[in-house]
Amino acid sequence: MKLGLPDVGSTPVKVVSEAVMDITIPFALTWGAILTGVTVGVHAYNQKKEAAEKKLVDADSPAEETK
């Protein structure tokens, strides 16, 4: 009796799951490194932008006279 289900092949599930698990850690480490790099880049960009804005504000404000 045929149920009409697709053929799943003859590869054992253990072999497939072990292959997937073998790439899980390198995949996670790679994405972690990429996301860390993006975060560091965004932080450096924001710091540079804030420093430039502060420099601009300091240049526009009159210098306070000391007594």
PyMOL commands that set and color helices and strands:
alter all, ss='L'
color gray80, all
select helices_A, chain A and resi 13-60
alter helices_A, ss='H'
color red, helices_A
deselect
rebuild
show_as cartoon
